[in-house]
């Protein structure tokens, strides 16, 4: 194996701007381990904590909190809708910050905000407190830790192996479903929902604070090359893909002027509606149909296990095939799974319902790596944080609506069937949209420094 030069410790100054190298004296040597792989592990844990706190634990609190506080389901769900809209706007700052300065300090601030919000939830008595702590504070903290932050970072460290890096890192999202949904259900049943929030707050801090020290902005800041390529490999032409990706990157303003930007935003926005909806609504959906809370939470695990296992498999094929075409497969799997779940539960066919959740998880497994690779391959890695965050107001407006509209549908109709089937139909619309998208035409640029724009 080649000897990799990298700085493993906190003695290095905070992440520098693009193109500046760390002082040679600030580095030490670790044989054979590219720092990007440490980042994959850090991203796994960051997404486990952030997405778990926002989405995977909330179903366990749904019934106990609404019953004790006499809230409707839509009043409870409104917190997540508020959170999605709030994230859409703070994401504009977060994405640009990651491009310029990296994730380290951002994650430290984020875990303080997120854990404080979870402690605050233990004292909730009114709607406005729930909406403040869960909808705004928890969302803000998780946003500074989770998907946007770590996946933009990984896209800078990996080009040829981007699909596999995103696939392995995003396993942390599904692992949250495997571990945190049943854990939160057990905690709520054992110690009550207020103490359960306190315990989860401590757990989040214990996970995130150590991994913040691992974060680095871009390989070039530390004398390294994307995908861990050595200087000899670069000299032999092994870095052409990474160089082309960097040189042809579009700024935020350039991306916003392309048709592809809006097609990609809408496709993944509609294709991912089922995730937020099912994470919030699965437990009440199943218990309404006569299943126990334990069985209902198990269905989230049934979806999460194949989602986790399938992510690196999706990543493997993404690096060898067209991520855009593979996205079509993922959206179709999601649509078919939702129909199967509704039919299986309504007809009392437990095996069919089980198969539906398993199929749903398989489709979910590809969502994050597919989305990350499509965005990076369409718009490049240099300004990716700014470009991705520009799409958040559009995408999160869609995703924020699903849990709330589903709850409103239930409050009016008394079941979830029509809402689930509508989301299945919208996944098919996503198939059409992603099929229509074509990568923006990129003019050849003699040097990346000539591309000066405020992203």
MARVOSE-47628 format. One record per residue (C-alpha): residue number from 1; residue in one letter; x, y, z. Coordinates in nm, 2 decimals, always signed. Layout:
<rs>
NUM	a	X	Y	Z
...
</rs>
This chain:
<rs>
1	x	+0.00	+0.00	+0.00
2	x	+0.11	+0.36	-0.06
3	x	+0.21	+0.59	+0.23
4	x	-0.05	+0.86	+0.28
5	x	+0.04	+1.20	+0.42
6	x	-0.24	+1.33	+0.64
7	x	-0.30	+1.53	+0.95
8	x	-0.49	+1.32	+1.20
9	x	-0.51	+1.55	+1.49
10	x	-0.67	+1.87	+1.61
11	x	-0.34	+2.06	+1.60
12	x	-0.40	+2.15	+1.24
13	x	-0.57	+2.48	+1.19
14	x	-0.93	+2.48	+1.10
15	x	-1.02	+2.39	+0.74
16	x	-0.88	+2.63	+0.50
17	x	-1.03	+2.78	+0.18
18	x	-1.02	+2.59	-0.14
19	x	-0.68	+2.56	-0.30
20	x	-0.47	+2.64	+0.01
21	x	-0.25	+2.36	+0.15
22	x	-0.18	+2.28	+0.51
23	x	+0.17	+2.34	+0.63
24	x	+0.39	+2.03	+0.58
25	x	+0.50	+2.05	+0.95
26	x	+0.14	+2.01	+1.06
27	x	+0.11	+1.67	+0.91
28	x	+0.20	+1.32	+1.03
29	x	+0.19	+0.99	+0.84
30	x	-0.06	+0.71	+0.86
31	x	+0.03	+0.42	+0.63
32	x	-0.23	+0.30	+0.39
33	x	-0.53	+0.48	+0.53
34	x	-0.68	+0.76	+0.32
35	x	-0.84	+1.02	+0.54
36	x	-1.16	+1.01	+0.33
37	x	-1.23	+0.67	+0.48
38	x	-1.23	+0.81	+0.83
39	x	-1.48	+1.07	+0.70
40	x	-1.70	+0.79	+0.57
41	x	-1.71	+0.65	+0.93
42	x	-1.78	+0.99	+1.08
43	x	-2.05	+1.05	+0.82
44	x	-2.21	+0.72	+0.92
45	x	-2.23	+0.82	+1.28
46	x	-2.34	+1.18	+1.21
47	x	-2.63	+1.07	+1.00
48	x	-2.72	+0.80	+1.25
49	x	-2.75	+1.07	+1.52
50	x	-2.90	+1.36	+1.32
51	x	-3.16	+1.17	+1.11
52	x	-3.24	+0.94	+1.40
53	x	-3.32	+1.24	+1.63
54	x	-3.53	+1.41	+1.37
55	x	-3.72	+1.12	+1.22
56	x	-3.66	+0.77	+1.35
57	x	-3.75	+0.83	+1.71
58	x	-4.05	+1.05	+1.66
59	x	-4.30	+0.77	+1.59
60	x	-4.24	+0.62	+1.94
61	x	-4.35	+0.95	+2.09
62	x	-4.65	+1.00	+1.87
63	x	-4.92	+0.83	+2.07
64	x	-4.80	+0.89	+2.42
65	x	-4.75	+1.27	+2.37
66	x	-5.08	+1.33	+2.18
67	x	-5.28	+1.13	+2.43
68	x	-5.12	+1.30	+2.74
69	x	-5.13	+1.65	+2.59
70	x	-5.46	+1.61	+2.41
71	x	-5.32	+1.71	+2.07
72	x	-5.45	+1.60	+1.73
73	x	-5.22	+1.41	+1.50
74	x	-5.18	+1.71	+1.27
75	x	-5.08	+1.94	+1.56
76	x	-4.81	+1.69	+1.65
77	x	-4.69	+1.65	+1.30
78	x	-4.68	+2.02	+1.23
79	x	-4.35	+2.04	+1.42
80	x	-4.17	+1.84	+1.15
81	x	-4.33	+2.05	+0.88
82	x	-4.21	+2.37	+1.05
83	x	-3.87	+2.20	+1.08
84	x	-3.85	+2.12	+0.71
85	x	-3.94	+2.48	+0.61
86	x	-3.68	+2.61	+0.86
87	x	-3.41	+2.38	+0.73
88	x	-3.48	+2.50	+0.37
89	x	-3.36	+2.85	+0.47
90	x	-3.08	+2.78	+0.71
91	x	-2.94	+2.52	+0.46
92	x	-2.85	+2.81	+0.23
93	x	-2.60	+2.92	+0.49
94	x	-2.49	+2.57	+0.59
95	x	-2.41	+2.46	+0.24
96	x	-2.20	+2.76	+0.16
97	x	-2.02	+2.74	+0.49
98	x	-1.92	+2.38	+0.43
99	x	-1.78	+2.48	+0.09
100	x	-1.56	+2.75	+0.24
101	x	-1.47	+2.63	+0.59
102	x	-1.57	+2.27	+0.63
103	x	-1.79	+2.09	+0.89
104	x	-1.58	+2.08	+1.21
105	x	-1.70	+2.38	+1.40
106	x	-2.05	+2.36	+1.25
107	x	-2.10	+2.01	+1.39
108	x	-1.99	+2.12	+1.74
109	x	-2.24	+2.40	+1.74
110	x	-2.50	+2.17	+1.60
111	x	-2.47	+1.90	+1.86
112	x	-2.51	+2.16	+2.14
113	x	-2.82	+2.30	+1.98
114	x	-2.97	+1.96	+1.91
115	x	-2.91	+1.81	+2.25
116	x	-3.04	+2.12	+2.42
117	x	-3.36	+2.10	+2.21
118	x	-3.41	+1.73	+2.31
119	x	-3.37	+1.82	+2.68
120	x	-3.62	+2.10	+2.63
121	x	-3.87	+1.85	+2.48
122	x	-3.88	+1.68	+2.82
123	x	-4.06	+1.98	+2.96
124	x	-4.31	+2.04	+2.68
125	x	-4.66	+2.14	+2.79
126	x	-4.79	+2.35	+2.50
127	x	-4.80	+2.35	+2.12
128	x	-4.56	+2.64	+2.09
129	x	-4.30	+2.47	+2.30
130	x	-4.32	+2.16	+2.09
131	x	-4.30	+2.35	+1.77
132	x	-4.00	+2.56	+1.90
133	x	-3.79	+2.27	+2.05
134	x	-3.87	+2.00	+1.79
135	x	-3.96	+2.21	+1.48
136	x	-3.69	+2.48	+1.50
137	x	-3.41	+2.40	+1.75
138	x	-3.39	+2.03	+1.69
139	x	-3.40	+2.08	+1.31
140	x	-3.13	+2.35	+1.32
141	x	-2.89	+2.14	+1.53
142	x	-2.94	+1.83	+1.32
143	x	-2.90	+2.03	+1.00
144	x	-2.55	+2.14	+1.12
145	x	-2.46	+1.77	+1.17
146	x	-2.64	+1.56	+0.91
147	x	-2.69	+1.48	+0.55
148	x	-2.61	+1.81	+0.37
149	x	-2.29	+1.87	+0.58
150	x	-2.13	+1.52	+0.56
151	x	-2.24	+1.43	+0.21
152	x	-2.11	+1.75	+0.06
153	x	-1.78	+1.68	+0.24
154	x	-1.76	+1.33	+0.10
155	x	-1.83	+1.45	-0.25
156	x	-1.52	+1.66	-0.22
157	x	-1.31	+1.37	-0.10
158	x	-1.44	+1.11	-0.35
159	x	-1.51	+1.13	-0.72
160	x	-1.45	+0.78	-0.88
161	x	-1.56	+0.61	-0.56
162	x	-1.84	+0.86	-0.48
163	x	-2.12	+0.61	-0.50
164	x	-1.96	+0.36	-0.26
165	x	-1.86	+0.64	-0.02
166	x	-2.21	+0.78	+0.00
167	x	-2.36	+0.43	+0.02
168	x	-2.15	+0.32	+0.32
169	x	-2.19	+0.65	+0.50
170	x	-2.57	+0.66	+0.45
171	x	-2.60	+0.32	+0.61
172	x	-2.60	+0.53	+0.93
173	x	-2.94	+0.66	+0.84
174	x	-3.09	+0.31	+0.81
175	x	-2.90	+0.19	+1.12
176	x	-3.09	+0.46	+1.31
177	x	-3.41	+0.28	+1.21
178	x	-3.28	-0.05	+1.31
179	x	-3.16	+0.07	+1.65
180	x	-3.33	+0.39	+1.75
181	x	-3.69	+0.32	+1.66
182	x	-3.72	+0.01	+1.88
183	x	-3.49	+0.17	+2.15
184	x	-3.70	+0.48	+2.17
185	x	-4.02	+0.27	+2.19
186	x	-3.87	+0.07	+2.48
187	x	-3.75	+0.38	+2.65
188	x	-4.09	+0.55	+2.62
189	x	-4.27	+0.25	+2.75
190	x	-4.02	+0.19	+3.04
191	x	-3.95	+0.54	+3.17
192	x	-4.20	+0.77	+3.00
193	x	-4.16	+1.00	+2.71
194	x	-4.01	+1.29	+2.91
195	x	-3.72	+1.09	+3.05
196	x	-3.68	+0.92	+2.71
197	x	-3.61	+1.26	+2.55
198	x	-3.34	+1.33	+2.81
199	x	-3.17	+1.00	+2.76
200	x	-3.16	+1.04	+2.38
201	x	-3.02	+1.40	+2.42
202	x	-2.72	+1.26	+2.62
203	x	-2.67	+0.98	+2.37
204	x	-2.66	+1.23	+2.07
205	x	-2.39	+1.44	+2.24
206	x	-2.17	+1.14	+2.32
207	x	-2.18	+1.03	+1.95
208	x	-2.13	+1.36	+1.77
209	x	-1.87	+1.55	+1.97
210	x	-1.59	+1.30	+1.91
211	x	-1.65	+1.27	+1.54
212	x	-1.64	+1.64	+1.49
213	x	-1.26	+1.62	+1.54
214	x	-1.24	+1.39	+1.23
215	x	-1.40	+1.63	+0.99
216	x	-1.18	+1.79	+0.71
217	x	-1.30	+2.02	+0.43
218	x	-1.13	+1.89	+0.12
219	x	-0.83	+1.67	+0.04
220	x	-0.64	+1.94	-0.14
221	x	-0.62	+2.14	+0.19
222	x	-0.40	+1.86	+0.33
223	x	-0.18	+1.78	+0.04
224	x	-0.40	+1.48	-0.06
225	x	-0.59	+1.39	-0.38
226	x	-0.96	+1.27	-0.42
227	x	-1.01	+0.90	-0.39
228	x	-0.68	+0.86	-0.21
229	x	-0.47	+0.86	-0.53
230	x	-0.10	+0.90	-0.48
231	x	+0.12	+1.16	-0.65
232	x	+0.25	+0.89	-0.88
233	x	-0.10	+0.79	-0.98
234	x	-0.19	+1.15	-1.05
235	x	+0.12	+1.20	-1.26
236	x	+0.02	+0.90	-1.46
237	x	-0.31	+1.05	-1.54
238	x	-0.51	+0.88	-1.27
239	x	-0.67	+1.20	-1.14
240	x	-0.83	+1.31	-1.47
241	x	-1.19	+1.24	-1.35
242	x	-1.14	+1.44	-1.03
243	x	-0.98	+1.73	-1.21
244	x	-1.25	+1.75	-1.47
245	x	-1.52	+1.73	-1.20
246	x	-1.36	+2.02	-1.02
247	x	-1.29	+2.23	-1.32
248	x	-1.64	+2.20	-1.46
249	x	-1.82	+2.28	-1.14
250	x	-2.11	+2.52	-1.16
251	x	-2.16	+2.79	-0.91
252	x	-2.50	+2.84	-0.74
253	x	-2.60	+3.12	-0.98
254	x	-2.50	+2.91	-1.28
255	x	-2.69	+2.60	-1.16
256	x	-3.00	+2.80	-1.09
257	x	-3.01	+2.90	-1.46
258	x	-3.03	+2.54	-1.58
259	x	-3.34	+2.33	-1.65
260	x	-3.16	+2.02	-1.50
261	x	-3.14	+2.18	-1.15
262	x	-3.52	+2.21	-1.12
263	x	-3.59	+1.86	-1.27
264	x	-3.34	+1.70	-1.02
265	x	-3.49	+1.89	-0.73
266	x	-3.85	+1.80	-0.81
267	x	-3.76	+1.43	-0.89
268	x	-3.59	+1.36	-0.56
269	x	-3.84	+1.58	-0.38
270	x	-4.13	+1.38	-0.50
271	x	-3.95	+1.05	-0.49
272	x	-3.85	+1.09	-0.13
273	x	-4.19	+1.19	+0.01
274	x	-4.25	+0.85	+0.15
275	x	-3.95	+0.87	+0.38
276	x	-4.07	+1.14	+0.61
277	x	-4.43	+1.03	+0.59
278	x	-4.36	+0.66	+0.68
279	x	-4.12	+0.74	+0.96
280	x	-4.38	+0.95	+1.13
281	x	-4.69	+0.76	+1.04
282	x	-4.60	+0.39	+1.03
283	x	-4.66	+0.33	+1.41
284	x	-5.00	+0.50	+1.42
285	x	-5.09	+0.35	+1.08
286	x	-5.02	-0.01	+1.21
287	x	-5.17	+0.04	+1.56
288	x	-5.49	+0.18	+1.40
289	x	-5.51	-0.15	+1.21
290	x	-5.49	-0.35	+1.53
291	x	-5.12	-0.42	+1.55
292	x	-4.93	-0.38	+1.88
293	x	-4.68	-0.09	+1.93
294	x	-4.40	-0.34	+1.93
295	x	-4.50	-0.49	+1.60
296	x	-4.56	-0.15	+1.45
297	x	-4.21	-0.03	+1.55
298	x	-4.07	-0.36	+1.41
299	x	-4.21	-0.26	+1.07
300	x	-3.98	+0.04	+1.07
301	x	-3.69	-0.19	+1.14
302	x	-3.81	-0.43	+0.86
303	x	-3.77	-0.13	+0.62
304	x	-3.45	-0.01	+0.78
305	x	-3.25	-0.33	+0.76
306	x	-3.27	-0.38	+0.38
307	x	-3.23	+0.00	+0.34
308	x	-2.90	-0.03	+0.54
309	x	-2.78	-0.34	+0.37
310	x	-2.87	-0.22	+0.02
311	x	-2.69	+0.11	+0.04
312	x	-2.34	-0.02	-0.04
313	x	-2.49	-0.24	-0.31
314	x	-2.65	+0.06	-0.46
315	x	-2.32	+0.25	-0.43
316	x	-2.13	-0.03	-0.60
317	x	-2.36	-0.02	-0.91
318	x	-2.38	+0.36	-0.91
319	x	-2.00	+0.38	-0.96
320	x	-2.04	+0.14	-1.25
321	x	-2.36	+0.25	-1.41
322	x	-2.57	+0.56	-1.47
323	x	-2.70	+0.70	-1.14
324	x	-2.97	+0.89	-1.32
325	x	-3.12	+0.57	-1.47
326	x	-3.08	+0.38	-1.14
327	x	-3.29	+0.65	-0.98
328	x	-3.58	+0.54	-1.19
329	x	-3.55	+0.19	-1.04
330	x	-3.55	+0.33	-0.69
331	x	-3.86	+0.54	-0.74
332	x	-4.05	+0.25	-0.89
333	x	-3.96	+0.03	-0.60
334	x	-4.09	+0.29	-0.36
335	x	-4.42	+0.32	-0.55
336	x	-4.47	-0.05	-0.56
337	x	-4.39	-0.09	-0.19
338	x	-4.64	+0.17	-0.07
339	x	-4.92	+0.00	-0.27
340	x	-4.82	-0.34	-0.13
341	x	-4.82	-0.21	+0.23
342	x	-5.17	-0.06	+0.20
343	x	-5.31	-0.38	+0.04
344	x	-5.14	-0.61	+0.29
345	x	-5.25	-0.42	+0.60
346	x	-5.61	-0.36	+0.48
347	x	-5.65	-0.73	+0.38
348	x	-5.48	-0.85	+0.70
349	x	-5.21	-1.03	+0.50
350	x	-4.92	-1.00	+0.74
351	x	-4.67	-1.16	+0.50
352	x	-4.76	-0.92	+0.22
353	x	-4.74	-0.62	+0.46
354	x	-4.40	-0.74	+0.57
355	x	-4.28	-0.78	+0.21
356	x	-4.40	-0.43	+0.14
357	x	-4.19	-0.27	+0.41
358	x	-3.89	-0.48	+0.30
359	x	-3.94	-0.36	-0.06
360	x	-3.98	+0.00	+0.07
361	x	-3.65	-0.03	+0.25
362	x	-3.47	-0.16	-0.05
363	x	-3.59	+0.14	-0.25
364	x	-3.49	+0.38	+0.03
365	x	-3.14	+0.22	+0.03
366	x	-3.06	+0.39	-0.30
367	x	-3.21	+0.73	-0.23
368	x	-2.92	+0.90	-0.06
369	x	-2.63	+0.76	-0.27
370	x	-2.83	+0.81	-0.59
371	x	-2.92	+1.17	-0.50
372	x	-2.56	+1.26	-0.39
373	x	-2.40	+1.12	-0.70
374	x	-2.66	+1.27	-0.94
375	x	-2.61	+1.62	-0.79
376	x	-2.23	+1.59	-0.79
377	x	-2.21	+1.45	-1.14
378	x	-2.44	+1.72	-1.28
379	x	-2.29	+2.02	-1.10
380	x	-1.94	+1.93	-0.98
381	x	-1.79	+1.93	-0.64
382	x	-1.63	+2.27	-0.60
383	x	-1.95	+2.46	-0.51
384	x	-2.16	+2.16	-0.43
385	x	-2.27	+2.27	-0.09
386	x	-2.40	+2.60	-0.22
387	x	-2.57	+2.43	-0.52
388	x	-2.73	+2.16	-0.30
389	x	-2.85	+2.41	-0.05
390	x	-3.01	+2.62	-0.32
391	x	-3.24	+2.33	-0.39
392	x	-3.35	+2.29	-0.03
393	x	-3.64	+2.54	-0.04
394	x	-3.79	+2.35	-0.33
395	x	-3.73	+2.00	-0.21
396	x	-3.81	+2.06	+0.16
397	x	-4.13	+2.24	+0.07
398	x	-4.24	+1.91	-0.09
399	x	-4.11	+1.68	+0.18
400	x	-4.25	+1.90	+0.46
401	x	-4.60	+1.88	+0.32
402	x	-4.62	+1.50	+0.32
403	x	-4.64	+1.42	+0.70
404	x	-4.87	+1.71	+0.77
405	x	-5.10	+1.65	+0.48
406	x	-5.11	+1.28	+0.57
407	x	-5.22	+1.37	+0.92
408	x	-5.48	+1.62	+0.80
409	x	-5.61	+1.35	+0.56
410	x	-5.64	+1.11	+0.86
411	x	-5.81	+1.37	+1.08
412	x	-6.07	+1.41	+0.80
413	x	-6.11	+1.06	+0.65
414	x	-6.01	+0.84	+0.94
415	x	-5.74	+0.63	+0.76
416	x	-5.41	+0.67	+0.57
417	x	-5.48	+0.47	+0.26
418	x	-5.55	+0.75	+0.01
419	x	-5.25	+0.95	+0.13
420	x	-5.02	+0.66	+0.10
421	x	-5.14	+0.58	-0.25
422	x	-5.11	+0.94	-0.36
423	x	-4.74	+0.94	-0.25
424	x	-4.70	+0.62	-0.45
425	x	-4.84	+0.80	-0.76
426	x	-4.60	+1.09	-0.71
427	x	-4.31	+0.86	-0.70
428	x	-4.40	+0.76	-1.06
429	x	-4.41	+1.13	-1.15
430	x	-4.05	+1.14	-1.02
431	x	-3.96	+0.87	-1.26
432	x	-4.07	+1.09	-1.55
433	x	-3.89	+1.40	-1.42
434	x	-3.55	+1.23	-1.36
435	x	-3.57	+1.07	-1.70
436	x	-3.61	+1.42	-1.86
437	x	-3.31	+1.57	-1.68
438	x	-2.98	+1.60	-1.88
439	x	-2.65	+1.72	-1.73
440	x	-2.59	+2.09	-1.79
441	x	-2.35	+2.17	-2.08
442	x	-2.02	+2.27	-1.93
443	x	-1.79	+2.49	-2.12
444	x	-1.42	+2.40	-2.10
445	x	-1.23	+2.61	-1.86
446	x	-0.86	+2.67	-1.88
447	x	-0.82	+2.71	-1.51
448	x	-1.05	+2.68	-1.21
449	x	-0.93	+3.01	-1.06
450	x	-1.09	+3.20	-1.35
451	x	-1.43	+3.08	-1.23
452	x	-1.50	+3.34	-0.96
453	x	-1.85	+3.37	-0.83
454	x	-2.01	+3.40	-0.49
455	x	-2.19	+3.07	-0.44
</rs>
